[in-house]
Amino acid sequence: MFENLSERLLLTVKNLRGQGRLTEDNIKDALREVRMALLEADVALPVVREFIGRVRERAIGEEVLLSLTPGQVLIKVVHEELIRTMGEANAELNLRVQPPAVVLMAGLQGSGKTTSAAKLARWLRERQRKKVMVVSCDVYRPAAIEQLRKLAGEVGAEFFPSDSGQVPEAIARQALDHARLHGVEVLIVDTAGRLHVDAEMMTEIQRLHATLNPIETLFVVDSMTGQDAANTAQAFNAALPLTGVVLTKTDGDARGGAALSIRQITGRPIKFLGVGEKTAALEPFFPDRVASRILGKGDVLSLVEEMEQKVDKDKALKLAQKVQKGRGFDLEDFREQMEQMTKMGGIASLLEKMPGFNAAPAALKDQAADKEVKRLIAIINSMTPKERRFPDIIKGSRKRRIAAGSGTLIQDVNRLLKQFDQAQKMMKKMKGGGLMKMMRGLQGKLPMGGLPPLKR
């Protein structure tokens, strides 16, 4: 998300840094570029106007013009105003109510409500250790009920059965009674969607809201619809007391206009981002971290949290002990590392949180694409156990066999071996106390205060 906007803003910043000092004229030129970048990102026009107005007011004041590093101060102003536009701080899910806390999911058809209900159930189970039950009140699409049943099994949530012959309010009442009797802490209610906002749909969901009295009413919207997402959210907000927004399909949205428009247009915070198809691909929305990503500063905090949650700590510890003792890092280990990365939402998803990755060459981004990683894993899978342990034996005829077995070219096998060789050299540097030395060398060089002090 935000690739196009990020590229334009970083180019504008680069041009500003080349100026000896800032004047009202070159600030005006820079803000014109920022305005165009926001409009191309499909940010709503009223939001763009207000954002540019606030930045201009601060930029032509003493804060920027009299600074010793005016370019950097202007970046700081843009960063702070991006945060302000998106909502200052993370708006947490409010579950402070006598159980069960009811979460009602609303939105148009195809926005990802059913998948988001399952993702949220998984997030609540894994992150907050809640007992969660899901129910579908979408009596118009039997497939939606079956989809939620399957997803509930996948994420470990209880599923309350319903069918297309029932009335939505009756399903809701029965599910609520069942949740109260069986100690369910959070009840997530999936509702019917329509292709567009209509009176019938609004009346039905208003009746459901009155029946359930939910603590959270979340509007689920497809980020790829851009500023239309904000307009649809506004229409729903006029009919329902929305408490927040779940922005889906952000992994396929290069613009990011919805994320920058929704809060200002609806007054409701974005609470979660859907960042992929898998049930683990849901992230809490932090405006400050997203603003950092847009300006190419990365999002190290989210990266660390993701690794903490999803890395197999036992496997990571075994590899660390193996390297520390000086035993070889082989292709089995290399494959395991790549598989761990794909479990964390994909390498591209991780790398976009790294500082400076937005400004990386397109060739490097393509190389980091998940399909490239899957190709590398397929190549290693086509090797014999001996070849994985002793890569030096992989010569001409072996390379041809491995390429044929993995459906790739000999050049792809050569590229893999070269990448492995680089990884192996890095691992050798970590042998003994090398890891500690390398980590100390990074002190102060990472954003957000760097790493915590290292102890022996």
C-alpha positions as CSV (number, residue, x, y, z in Angstrom):
1,M,0.0,0.0,0.0
2,F,1.0,3.6,-0.6
3,E,3.8,2.7,-3.1
4,N,2.8,5.4,-5.6
5,L,2.2,8.1,-3.0
6,S,5.5,7.2,-1.2
7,E,7.5,7.4,-4.4
8,R,6.1,10.9,-5.3
9,L,6.6,12.3,-1.8
10,L,10.2,10.9,-1.5
11,L,11.0,12.5,-4.9
12,T,9.6,15.9,-3.7
13,V,11.6,15.6,-0.5
14,K,14.8,14.8,-2.4
15,N,14.3,17.9,-4.6
16,L,13.8,20.1,-1.5
17,R,17.0,18.8,0.1
18,G,18.9,20.1,-2.9
19,Q,17.8,23.6,-2.1
20,G,20.2,25.8,-0.2
21,R,17.4,27.3,1.8
22,L,13.6,27.2,1.7
23,T,11.5,30.1,0.5
24,E,7.8,30.6,0.1
25,D,8.2,29.9,-3.6
26,N,9.9,26.5,-3.4
27,I,7.6,25.5,-0.5
28,K,4.7,26.4,-2.9
29,D,6.3,24.2,-5.6
30,A,6.8,21.3,-3.2
31,L,3.2,21.5,-1.9
32,R,1.9,21.5,-5.4
33,E,3.8,18.2,-5.9
34,V,2.4,16.8,-2.6
35,R,-1.1,17.9,-3.7
36,M,-0.8,16.0,-7.0
37,A,0.6,13.0,-5.2
38,L,-2.4,12.9,-2.8
39,L,-4.9,13.3,-5.6
40,E,-3.2,10.5,-7.7
41,A,-3.5,8.3,-4.6
42,D,-7.3,8.9,-4.8
43,V,-7.5,10.8,-1.6
44,A,-10.8,12.8,-1.3
45,L,-10.5,16.4,-2.5
46,P,-11.7,18.0,0.7
47,V,-9.1,16.0,2.7
48,V,-6.4,17.1,0.3
49,R,-7.3,20.7,0.6
50,E,-7.4,20.7,4.4
51,F,-4.1,18.7,4.6
52,I,-2.2,21.1,2.2
53,G,-3.7,24.1,4.0
54,R,-2.4,22.9,7.4
55,V,1.1,22.0,6.0
56,R,1.3,25.3,4.2
57,E,0.4,27.3,7.3
58,R,3.1,25.5,9.3
59,A,5.7,25.4,6.5
60,I,5.8,29.2,5.8
61,G,6.0,29.9,9.5
62,E,9.2,30.3,11.5
63,E,9.2,26.6,12.4
64,V,10.5,25.7,8.9
65,L,12.0,28.9,7.3
66,L,14.3,29.7,10.2
67,S,15.4,26.1,10.7
68,L,19.0,25.1,10.1
69,T,17.7,22.0,8.3
70,P,14.5,23.3,6.7
71,G,14.0,20.2,4.4
72,Q,14.0,17.9,7.4
73,V,11.7,20.1,9.4
74,L,9.2,20.2,6.4
75,I,9.3,16.3,6.4
76,K,8.5,16.4,10.1
77,V,5.5,18.7,9.4
78,V,4.2,16.5,6.6
79,H,4.7,13.4,8.9
80,E,2.8,15.0,11.8
81,E,-0.1,16.2,9.5
82,L,-0.4,12.7,7.9
83,I,-0.8,11.3,11.5
84,R,-3.4,13.9,12.3
85,T,-5.3,13.2,9.1
86,M,-5.4,9.4,9.9
87,G,-6.4,9.7,13.5
88,E,-3.4,10.5,15.9
89,A,-3.3,7.1,17.6
90,N,-4.3,3.5,17.4
91,A,-8.1,3.1,18.2
92,E,-8.2,-0.1,20.2
93,L,-11.2,-2.5,20.0
94,N,-13.5,-1.7,23.0
95,L,-14.5,-4.9,24.8
96,R,-15.0,-3.4,28.2
97,V,-18.5,-4.7,28.8
98,Q,-20.3,-7.5,30.5
99,P,-19.6,-10.6,28.3
100,P,-20.4,-11.4,25.7
101,A,-19.0,-8.2,23.9
102,V,-20.9,-8.1,20.6
103,V,-19.0,-7.0,17.4
104,L,-21.3,-6.3,14.5
105,M,-19.7,-6.4,11.0
106,A,-21.3,-4.2,8.3
107,G,-20.5,-3.4,4.7
108,L,-21.2,-3.9,1.0
109,Q,-21.1,-7.3,-0.7
110,G,-17.6,-8.3,-1.7
111,S,-15.9,-6.0,0.8
112,G,-14.5,-9.0,2.8
113,K,-16.9,-9.0,5.8
114,T,-17.0,-12.8,6.3
115,T,-13.2,-13.2,6.0
116,S,-12.6,-10.2,8.2
117,A,-15.0,-11.7,10.9
118,A,-12.8,-14.9,10.9
119,K,-9.5,-12.8,10.9
120,L,-10.8,-10.8,13.8
121,A,-11.8,-14.0,15.7
122,R,-8.3,-15.3,15.2
123,W,-6.7,-12.0,16.3
124,L,-8.8,-12.0,19.5
125,R,-8.0,-15.6,20.3
126,E,-4.2,-15.3,19.7
127,R,-3.5,-11.7,20.9
128,Q,-6.1,-11.3,23.7
129,R,-6.8,-14.9,24.6
130,K,-10.6,-14.5,24.2
131,K,-13.2,-17.2,23.8
132,V,-14.8,-16.2,20.5
133,M,-18.0,-17.2,18.7
134,V,-19.0,-16.2,15.2
135,V,-22.5,-16.3,13.6
136,S,-23.7,-15.4,10.1
137,C,-27.0,-13.4,9.7
138,D,-26.6,-13.4,5.9
139,V,-29.7,-15.4,5.1
140,Y,-29.5,-14.4,1.4
141,R,-26.3,-16.2,0.7
142,P,-26.1,-19.8,2.0
143,A,-22.5,-19.9,0.8
144,A,-21.6,-17.1,3.2
145,I,-22.8,-19.2,6.1
146,E,-20.8,-22.2,5.0
147,Q,-17.8,-20.1,4.4
148,L,-17.9,-18.7,7.9
149,R,-18.4,-22.2,9.3
150,K,-15.2,-23.4,7.6
151,L,-13.2,-20.3,8.5
152,A,-14.3,-20.7,12.2
153,G,-12.9,-24.2,12.2
154,E,-9.7,-22.9,10.7
155,V,-9.2,-20.1,13.3
156,G,-10.4,-22.1,16.3
157,A,-13.6,-20.0,17.0
158,E,-16.9,-21.5,18.0
159,F,-19.5,-21.4,15.2
160,F,-23.2,-20.8,15.9
161,P,-25.3,-22.5,13.1
162,S,-27.9,-20.6,11.0
163,D,-29.7,-21.2,7.7
164,S,-31.3,-19.2,4.9
165,G,-34.8,-20.0,6.1
166,Q,-34.4,-18.0,9.4
167,V,-35.0,-14.3,10.2
168,P,-31.7,-12.4,10.8
169,E,-33.0,-10.9,14.2
170,A,-34.0,-14.4,15.4
171,I,-30.5,-15.8,14.6
172,A,-29.0,-12.8,16.4
173,R,-31.1,-13.3,19.6
174,Q,-30.4,-17.1,19.6
175,A,-26.7,-16.6,19.2
176,L,-26.6,-14.0,21.9
177,D,-28.5,-16.3,24.4
178,H,-26.1,-19.2,23.5
179,A,-23.1,-17.0,24.0
180,R,-24.3,-15.8,27.5
181,L,-25.0,-19.4,28.6
182,H,-21.7,-20.8,27.4
183,G,-19.2,-18.2,28.7
184,V,-18.4,-16.7,25.3
185,E,-16.4,-13.5,25.7
186,V,-16.8,-12.0,22.2
187,L,-19.6,-12.7,19.7
188,I,-18.8,-11.6,16.2
189,V,-21.9,-11.2,13.9
190,D,-21.5,-11.3,10.1
191,T,-24.3,-9.5,8.2
192,A,-25.7,-9.5,4.7
193,G,-24.1,-7.1,2.1
194,R,-25.6,-5.5,-1.0
195,L,-24.0,-4.3,-4.2
196,H,-24.8,-0.7,-3.2
197,V,-26.3,1.2,-0.3
198,D,-30.1,0.8,-0.2
199,A,-32.9,1.5,2.2
200,E,-33.8,-2.2,2.6
201,M,-30.3,-3.1,3.6
202,M,-30.0,-0.2,6.1
203,T,-33.4,-1.0,7.7
204,E,-32.4,-4.7,8.2
205,I,-29.0,-3.9,9.8
206,Q,-30.6,-1.2,12.0
207,R,-33.0,-3.8,13.3
208,L,-30.1,-6.2,13.9
209,H,-28.2,-3.4,15.7
210,A,-31.2,-2.7,18.0
211,T,-31.5,-6.5,18.8
212,L,-27.8,-6.9,19.6
213,N,-26.8,-3.5,21.1
214,P,-23.2,-4.2,20.0
215,I,-20.3,-2.5,21.8
216,E,-18.5,-2.4,18.4
217,T,-20.0,-1.8,15.0
218,L,-17.3,-2.1,12.4
219,F,-17.7,-1.0,8.8
220,V,-15.7,-3.3,6.5
221,V,-14.6,-1.7,3.2
222,D,-12.4,-2.5,0.3
223,S,-9.4,-0.1,0.2
224,M,-9.1,-0.5,-3.6
225,T,-12.3,1.6,-4.1
226,G,-10.3,4.6,-3.0
227,Q,-12.2,7.7,-1.9
228,D,-15.5,5.8,-2.7
229,A,-14.6,3.8,0.4
230,A,-14.8,6.9,2.5
231,N,-18.1,8.0,0.9
232,T,-19.7,4.6,1.4
233,A,-18.5,4.6,5.1
234,Q,-20.1,8.0,5.5
235,A,-23.4,6.7,4.1
236,F,-23.3,3.8,6.6
237,N,-22.3,6.1,9.4
238,A,-25.4,8.2,8.8
239,A,-27.6,5.1,9.4
240,L,-25.6,3.3,12.0
241,P,-23.5,4.4,15.0
242,L,-20.3,3.0,13.6
243,T,-17.4,2.7,16.0
244,G,-14.6,2.0,13.5
245,V,-13.5,0.8,10.1
246,V,-11.8,-2.4,8.8
247,L,-9.9,-1.6,5.6
248,T,-9.5,-4.7,3.5
249,K,-7.3,-5.7,0.5
250,T,-4.7,-3.2,1.4
251,D,-2.0,-5.5,0.0
252,G,-3.4,-5.0,-3.5
253,D,-3.8,-1.2,-3.2
254,A,-0.8,0.8,-4.4
255,R,-2.6,4.2,-3.8
256,G,-3.8,4.3,-0.2
257,G,-6.5,7.0,-0.7
258,A,-9.0,5.3,1.5
259,A,-6.7,5.2,4.5
260,L,-6.0,8.9,4.2
261,S,-9.7,9.9,3.6
262,I,-11.9,7.8,5.9
263,R,-11.1,9.3,9.3
264,Q,-11.6,12.9,8.2
265,I,-14.7,12.2,6.1
266,T,-16.5,9.9,8.6
267,G,-15.0,11.0,11.9
268,R,-14.6,7.2,12.6
269,P,-11.2,5.6,13.1
270,I,-9.7,2.8,11.1
271,K,-9.1,0.0,13.6
272,F,-7.7,-2.8,11.4
273,L,-6.1,-3.4,8.0
274,G,-6.6,-6.6,6.1
275,V,-3.2,-7.2,4.5
276,G,-3.7,-10.5,2.7
277,E,-6.0,-13.5,2.1
278,K,-4.8,-15.7,5.0
279,T,-6.7,-15.6,8.3
280,A,-3.5,-14.3,10.0
281,A,-3.4,-11.3,7.7
282,L,-5.0,-8.7,10.0
283,E,-3.1,-5.7,11.5
284,P,-4.2,-3.1,14.0
285,F,-4.0,0.4,12.4
286,F,-1.4,2.7,13.8
287,P,-1.5,6.1,12.1
288,D,2.0,7.0,13.2
289,R,3.5,3.8,11.8
290,V,1.6,4.1,8.5
291,A,2.8,7.7,8.1
292,S,6.4,6.5,8.7
293,R,5.9,3.9,5.9
294,I,4.5,6.6,3.5
295,L,7.6,8.7,4.1
296,G,10.0,5.8,3.6
297,K,11.0,5.5,7.3
298,G,9.7,2.0,7.6
299,D,7.7,0.5,10.4
300,V,10.2,-1.4,12.7
301,L,7.8,-1.7,15.6
302,S,5.2,-3.6,13.5
303,L,8.0,-5.7,12.1
304,V,9.2,-6.6,15.6
305,E,5.7,-7.4,16.8
306,E,5.0,-9.6,13.8
307,M,8.2,-11.5,14.3
308,E,7.4,-12.0,18.0
309,Q,4.0,-13.4,17.1
310,K,4.8,-15.6,14.1
311,V,8.4,-16.8,14.2
312,D,8.8,-20.4,15.3
313,K,11.0,-19.6,18.3
314,D,12.2,-23.2,18.8
315,K,13.5,-23.5,15.2
316,A,15.1,-20.0,15.4
317,L,16.9,-21.0,18.6
318,K,18.2,-24.2,17.1
319,L,19.5,-22.3,14.1
320,A,21.1,-19.7,16.4
321,Q,22.8,-22.4,18.5
322,K,24.0,-24.2,15.3
323,V,25.6,-21.0,14.0
324,Q,27.1,-20.0,17.3
325,K,28.8,-23.5,17.6
326,G,30.3,-23.0,14.1
327,R,28.3,-25.8,12.4
328,G,27.5,-25.0,8.7
329,F,24.5,-23.1,7.5
330,D,23.1,-25.3,4.7
331,L,20.3,-25.2,2.1
332,E,17.9,-26.9,4.5
333,D,18.4,-23.9,6.9
334,F,18.1,-21.5,4.1
335,R,14.8,-23.0,3.0
336,E,13.5,-23.0,6.5
337,Q,14.3,-19.3,6.8
338,M,12.3,-18.5,3.6
339,E,9.4,-20.6,4.8
340,Q,9.3,-18.8,8.1
341,M,9.2,-15.5,6.1
342,T,6.2,-16.6,4.0
343,K,4.3,-17.6,7.2
344,M,4.7,-14.0,8.4
345,G,2.6,-12.6,5.5
346,G,5.3,-12.8,2.8
347,I,8.7,-11.3,2.4
348,A,7.4,-8.3,0.4
349,S,5.1,-7.5,3.3
350,L,8.0,-7.6,5.8
351,L,10.4,-5.6,3.6
352,E,8.0,-2.8,3.0
353,K,8.2,-2.2,6.8
354,M,12.0,-1.8,6.5
355,P,13.3,1.8,6.4
356,G,14.2,2.9,2.9
357,F,12.6,0.0,1.1
358,N,10.1,2.2,-0.7
359,A,13.0,4.0,-2.4
360,A,14.6,0.7,-3.4
361,P,15.0,-0.1,-7.2
362,A,12.1,-1.9,-8.8
363,A,14.4,-4.8,-9.6
364,L,15.1,-5.4,-5.9
365,K,11.4,-5.2,-5.1
366,D,10.7,-7.8,-7.8
367,Q,13.4,-10.1,-6.4
368,A,11.7,-9.8,-3.0
369,A,8.3,-10.8,-4.4
370,D,6.7,-13.8,-2.9
371,K,6.5,-15.7,-6.2
372,E,10.3,-15.5,-6.5
373,V,10.6,-16.9,-2.9
374,K,8.3,-19.8,-3.8
375,R,10.5,-20.5,-6.9
376,L,13.6,-20.6,-4.7
377,I,11.9,-23.0,-2.3
378,A,10.8,-25.2,-5.2
379,I,14.4,-25.4,-6.4
380,I,15.7,-26.5,-3.0
381,N,12.9,-29.1,-2.8
382,S,14.2,-30.6,-6.1
383,M,17.6,-31.3,-4.5
384,T,18.6,-34.5,-2.8
385,P,19.3,-34.3,1.0
386,K,23.0,-34.6,0.3
387,E,22.9,-31.7,-2.1
388,R,21.1,-29.5,0.5
389,R,23.8,-30.4,3.1
390,F,26.8,-30.0,0.7
391,P,25.9,-27.4,-1.9
392,D,29.4,-27.4,-3.3
393,I,28.7,-30.7,-5.1
394,I,26.0,-29.1,-7.3
395,K,27.7,-28.8,-10.7
396,G,26.5,-29.0,-14.3
397,S,24.5,-32.2,-14.6
398,R,23.0,-31.8,-11.1
399,K,22.0,-28.2,-11.9
400,R,20.2,-29.5,-15.1
401,R,18.3,-32.1,-13.1
402,I,17.3,-29.7,-10.3
403,A,16.1,-27.1,-12.9
404,A,14.0,-29.7,-14.7
405,G,12.6,-31.0,-11.5
406,S,11.5,-27.6,-10.2
407,G,10.3,-26.3,-13.6
408,T,12.9,-23.5,-13.6
409,L,16.0,-22.6,-15.6
410,I,19.7,-23.4,-14.8
411,Q,20.1,-19.6,-14.4
412,D,17.5,-19.7,-11.6
413,V,19.5,-22.5,-9.9
414,N,22.7,-20.4,-10.2
415,R,20.9,-17.4,-8.8
416,L,19.7,-19.4,-5.8
417,L,23.2,-20.7,-5.1
418,K,24.7,-17.2,-5.3
419,Q,22.1,-15.9,-2.8
420,F,22.7,-18.8,-0.5
421,D,26.5,-18.2,-0.7
422,Q,25.9,-14.6,0.4
423,A,23.6,-15.7,3.3
424,Q,26.2,-18.3,4.3
425,K,29.0,-15.7,4.5
426,M,26.8,-13.5,6.7
427,M,26.1,-16.5,9.0
428,K,29.8,-17.2,9.3
429,K,30.3,-13.7,10.6
430,M,27.9,-14.5,13.4
431,K,30.0,-17.5,14.6
432,G,31.2,-17.3,18.2
433,G,30.7,-13.7,19.4
434,G,30.2,-12.3,15.9
435,L,26.4,-12.0,16.3
436,M,26.9,-9.8,19.5
437,K,29.4,-7.6,17.7
438,M,27.1,-7.1,14.7
439,M,24.2,-6.2,16.9
440,R,26.3,-3.8,18.9
441,G,27.4,-2.2,15.6
442,L,23.7,-1.6,14.8
443,Q,23.1,0.4,18.0
444,G,21.8,3.8,17.2
445,K,21.5,3.1,13.5
446,L,18.0,1.8,13.6
447,P,15.0,4.1,13.8
448,M,12.8,4.5,16.8
449,G,15.7,4.4,19.2
450,G,17.3,1.3,17.8
451,L,17.7,-2.0,19.6
452,P,17.6,-2.4,23.4
453,P,21.0,-2.5,25.2
454,L,22.6,-5.9,24.7
455,K,23.8,-7.9,27.7
456,R,26.1,-10.9,27.8
